[in-house]
């Protein structure tokens, strides 16, 4: 697992064990509350979470708090994390790995849909996705679209998965594949939900953390929200409906821009010389203020 580039955010530490000592405690409590709700709902107990937290403390300390480019010793990791040195060693030696197969599968599916919605060859002048012939010799087709993303997965496999999810329709008589208009915001099922959950929320939190850790100068990342209270449910309904429309427009526009710049970068510097990535997201949350006041 790879984290953001190393920066030494070393501040005077306390061994009091009080998370409020740094002023961050109340914020962390609020941040973790919805996550704990999900953990309990999925049957993940507190001891299981403690194990994950200890692993992460050790992992982050070793990756993000290097000295002169070298990973810290187990003793130093123990000092800056509060994890016993014996546990540090055990956790280091049993470091887990991500489900790379799931990540690759999700990436191919998302990239196929994203390119379909962004490539001028597969969209109309208004930006709508064109129906694609499943196969074609001298024109863009669903198969050539998939092959432009990856040659490790058969186009038929991708088509079957998109059909299963209801993201496309296969007109068997014309042998064309039609992408549904809401494919960009379609809800994934199964393990894919957790894949995007971890990455979308993880990058959002990473942006916010980098912003609060910066000592001087402007915040390095965009991380903003608009919020109002004392509204009726009907008013929030209207605002949410408008937010969904605007969000869809912004995501579609940035998807097209991302494809355009990626294609240009590959031509200018080659795939090996373009190593930056980005993630832009939007969200809308609502609740009854009375329920929040009861917490």
C-alpha positions in Angstrom: 0.0 0.0 0.0 1.5 3.4 -1.0 0.8 6.6 0.7 1.4 10.2 -0.3 5.0 11.5 -0.6 7.1 11.7 2.5 6.9 14.9 4.6 8.1 15.3 8.1 5.2 16.5 10.2 7.0 16.1 13.4 5.6 18.1 16.3 6.3 17.8 20.1 4.6 14.6 21.1 2.9 13.6 24.3 2.6 10.2 25.8 -0.5 11.2 27.7 -2.6 9.1 25.4 -5.2 11.9 25.2 -6.2 12.5 21.6 -7.6 15.9 22.6 -4.1 17.1 23.6 -3.4 18.1 20.0 -6.8 19.7 19.4 -7.5 17.0 16.8 -9.4 14.7 19.1 -13.0 16.0 18.6 -12.5 16.2 14.9 -11.3 12.6 14.7 -14.3 11.5 16.8 -16.7 13.1 14.4 -14.8 11.7 11.4 -14.8 8.2 12.7 -18.5 8.0 13.8 -20.0 7.1 10.4 -17.1 4.6 9.8 -17.8 2.9 13.2 -21.5 2.7 12.2 -20.5 0.8 9.0 -18.1 -1.4 11.0 -20.7 -2.4 13.5 -23.3 -3.0 10.7 -20.8 -5.3 8.9 -19.9 -7.2 12.1 -16.4 -5.8 12.5 -15.7 -5.6 16.2 -13.6 -3.0 18.1 -10.7 -5.5 18.6 -10.5 -6.1 14.9 -10.4 -2.4 14.3 -7.7 -2.0 16.9 -5.6 -4.5 15.0 -6.0 -2.5 11.7 -5.2 0.7 13.5 -2.0 -0.7 14.9 -1.0 -2.0 11.5 -1.6 1.4 10.0 0.3 3.3 12.6 3.3 1.1 11.9 2.9 1.3 8.1 2.4 5.1 8.0 5.3 5.7 10.4 7.6 3.5 8.3 6.6 5.1 5.0 5.8 8.8 5.8 8.3 9.5 8.6 11.6 8.5 7.0 14.9 10.1 8.0 17.2 10.9 5.1 15.2 8.7 2.8 15.6 5.6 5.0 12.8 3.8 6.8 12.8 4.3 10.6 14.0 1.5 12.9 11.4 -0.5 14.9 12.5 1.4 18.0 11.8 4.7 16.4 8.5 3.5 15.1 7.6 2.4 18.6 8.5 5.8 20.0 6.5 7.9 17.5 3.4 5.6 17.4 3.1 4.2 20.9 3.0 0.6 19.5 5.2 -1.8 21.5 8.4 -2.6 19.6 7.6 -6.4 19.7 4.3 -5.6 18.0 6.0 -3.3 15.5 8.2 -6.1 14.3 5.4 -8.6 14.1 3.2 -6.2 12.2 6.0 -5.3 9.8 6.7 -8.9 9.0 3.0 -9.7 8.4 2.1 -6.7 6.4 -0.9 -7.4 4.2 -1.4 -6.7 0.5 -4.3 -5.2 -1.3 -6.6 -7.1 -3.6 -4.8 -6.1 -6.8 -7.0 -8.4 -9.0 -10.2 -6.5 -7.8 -8.5 -3.2 -8.4 -7.4 -4.0 -11.9 -10.9 -5.3 -12.8 -12.6 -2.2 -11.5 -10.1 0.0 -13.2 -10.7 -1.6 -16.6 -14.4 -1.3 -16.3 -14.3 2.3 -15.1 -11.8 3.3 -17.8 -13.8 1.7 -20.6 -16.9 3.7 -19.5 -14.9 6.9 -18.9 -13.3 6.7 -22.4 -16.6 6.0 -24.0 -18.0 9.2 -22.5 -15.0 11.3 -23.3 -13.5 10.2 -26.7 -14.8 12.3 -29.6 -14.8 9.1 -31.7 -17.4 7.5 -29.3 -19.5 10.6 -28.5 -21.8 12.9 -30.4 -21.1 16.6 -30.9 -23.3 17.2 -27.8 -21.2 14.8 -25.8 -23.6 11.9 -25.6 -22.2 8.4 -25.9 -22.7 6.9 -29.4 -24.0 3.3 -29.8 -21.0 1.2 -30.8 -21.0 -1.8 -33.1 -19.8 -4.8 -31.1 -17.2 -5.5 -33.8 -16.0 -3.5 -36.8 -13.1 -3.8 -39.1 -12.6 -0.2 -40.2 -14.3 1.8 -37.5 -14.4 2.3 -33.8 -16.2 -0.5 -32.0 -16.8 -1.8 -28.5 -14.1 -4.3 -28.9 -11.5 -1.8 -30.1 -12.5 0.5 -27.2 -11.9 -2.3 -24.7 -8.6 -3.2 -26.4 -7.4 0.4 -26.2 -7.8 0.1 -22.4 -6.4 -3.4 -21.8 -5.5 -6.4 -23.9 -5.4 -8.6 -20.8 -9.2 -9.0 -20.6 -11.4 -10.2 -23.4 -13.9 -7.7 -24.7 -16.7 -10.3 -24.3 -15.8 -10.5 -20.6 -16.1 -6.8 -20.2 -19.4 -6.7 -22.2 -20.9 -9.4 -20.0 -20.0 -7.6 -16.8 -21.4 -4.3 -18.1 -24.6 -6.1 -19.1 -24.8 -7.7 -15.7 -24.6 -4.3 -14.0 -27.1 -2.8 -16.3 -24.7 -0.2 -17.6 -25.1 -1.1 -21.3 -27.7 -2.6 -23.6 -26.8 -5.0 -26.3 -29.0 -4.7 -29.4 -28.5 -8.3 -30.7 -30.3 -7.6 -34.0 -28.1 -4.7 -35.0 -25.2 -6.1 -32.9 -24.5 -2.7 -31.3 -23.8 -1.9 -27.7 -25.5 1.2 -26.1 -24.1 2.9 -23.0 -26.8 4.0 -20.6 -26.9 7.8 -20.0 -26.4 7.5 -16.2 -23.4 5.1 -16.5 -21.0 7.6 -15.1 -22.8 7.8 -11.8 -24.2 4.2 -11.7 -23.9 2.4 -8.4 -21.5 -0.5 -8.2 -22.4 -3.6 -6.3 -20.5 -6.2 -4.4 -16.8 -5.7 -3.5 -16.5 -2.8 -6.0 -18.5 -0.6 -3.6 -15.7 -1.0 -1.0 -13.0 -0.4 -3.6 -14.4 3.0 -4.5 -15.4 3.7 -0.9 -11.8 3.4 0.2 -10.3 5.4 -2.6 -12.9 8.2 -2.9 -13.1 8.8 0.9 -9.4 8.1 1.3 -8.3 10.7 -1.2 -10.8 13.2 0.2 -9.4 12.7 3.7 -5.8 12.8 2.3 -6.5 16.2 0.8 -8.0 17.5 4.0 -5.1 16.2 6.1 -2.5 17.8 3.9 -4.4 21.1 4.2 -4.4 21.0 8.0 -0.8 19.9 8.3 0.6 22.7 6.2 2.4 25.2 8.4 2.6 28.2 6.1 1.1 29.4 2.8 -2.2 28.5 1.1 -3.8 25.1 1.5 -2.4 22.8 -1.3 -5.6 21.0 -2.2 -9.2 22.0 -3.1 -11.5 20.9 -0.3 -14.6 23.0 0.2 -18.3 22.6 1.1 -21.4 24.7 1.2 -23.9 24.2 4.0 -27.2 25.7 5.3 -29.6 24.7 8.1 -33.1 25.7 9.1 -34.6 24.4 5.8 -37.7 22.4 5.1 -37.4 18.9 3.6 -38.9 20.3 0.3 -36.3 22.9 0.1 -33.5 20.4 0.6 -35.1 18.1 -2.0 -35.0 20.9 -4.5 -31.4 21.8 -3.7 -30.3 18.1 -3.8 -31.9 17.7 -7.2 -30.1 20.7 -8.6 -26.8 19.5 -7.0 -27.1 16.1 -8.7 -27.5 17.8 -12.1 -24.6 20.2 -11.5 -22.4 17.3 -10.2 -23.1 15.2 -13.3 -22.2 18.1 -15.6 -18.9 18.8 -13.7 -17.9 15.1 -13.6 -18.6 14.7 -17.3 -16.6 17.8 -18.2 -13.6 16.7 -16.1 -13.8 13.2 -17.5 -13.5 14.6 -21.0 -10.7 17.0 -20.0 -8.9 14.2 -18.3 -9.1 12.0 -21.4 -8.0 14.8 -23.6 -4.9 15.7 -21.5 -4.0 12.1 -20.9 -3.9 11.4 -24.7 -1.8 14.6 -25.3 0.6 13.7 -22.5 1.1 10.2 -23.8 2.1 11.7 -27.2 4.4 14.3 -25.7 6.3 12.4 -23.0 5.2 8.8 -23.4 3.2 6.7 -20.9 6.3 6.2 -18.7 6.9 9.9 -18.2 3.4 10.8 -17.0 3.1 9.7 -13.4 0.7 12.1 -11.8 -2.9 11.2 -11.0 -5.9 13.1 -9.7 -9.3 12.4 -8.2 -12.1 14.9 -8.0 -15.4 14.2 -6.2 -18.6 15.7 -5.0 -21.0 14.7 -2.3 -24.3 15.8 -0.8 -25.4 14.8 2.7 -28.6 15.7 4.5 -30.1 14.8 7.9 -32.6 16.0 10.5 -30.7 18.4 12.8 -32.6 17.0 15.8 -30.9 13.6 15.3 -27.5 15.3 15.2 -28.2 17.4 18.4 -28.9 14.1 20.2 -25.4 12.9 19.7 
